[in-house]
Amino acid sequence: MGSDRAEPRGSDGQSPMLYSRLDDHGELEPQRNLVTHAFGLDGGGTVAADTRDRVSVLWHADAGEGGEERRRVWMTRSADGGSTFGPEVAVSEAGVCGCCGMSAALDGAGTTRALYRGFAPPDHRDMFLLSSDGRMFERTRLEGWRLGACPMSTSSISTAAARDDDGDDEGVVTLAWETAGGGSHGPPR
């Protein structure tokens, strides 16, 4: 996956998950690899950030064992605007569709949510929502899809604040993803 000229390389020459940002002076920092011990980037990279200097970076990789049924979603988090990141952790169960994209967003409470397409032999390409506060991870199956090939699908997730009937700000999450019939959307189930 990716260019064989991308630098810096991951461990054992694997594809890196490169990250860069603008510093406090508006200058672009040199890119750096966020993969510290996982097998490397295999696809589906996404970044979520908020106004409180929280950043979550997620990607999927096969943990060096090969096959979609062994691939997992990995996440690393920053609490200082992306200056530093903790070590990556596997945040999904095994089984992620190799070519499908992911999307992620952070809400006002600091919860990272990510949409990804799973894989289970022989032909299950179900859509999942991951939710994490950085310590606990919850996976929700949103919709099944039986397909004998990768659909190369995309997804989108958005968080926003809205006033509820009491006048308090309440988080609203909207999801969208591709299906066999064209598309699906709505709040998390």
Buried (B, 14 or more C-beta within 10 A) or exposed (E): BBEEEBEEBBBEEBBBBBBEBEEEEEEEEEBEBBBEEBBBBBBBBBBBBBEEEBBBBBBBBBBEEEEBBBBBBBBBBBBEBBEEBEEBBBBBBBBBBBBBBBBBBBBBEBBBBBBBBBBBEEEBBBBBBBBBEBEEBEBEEBBEBEBEEBBEBBBEBEBEEEEEEEEEEEEEBBBBBBBEEEEBEEEEE
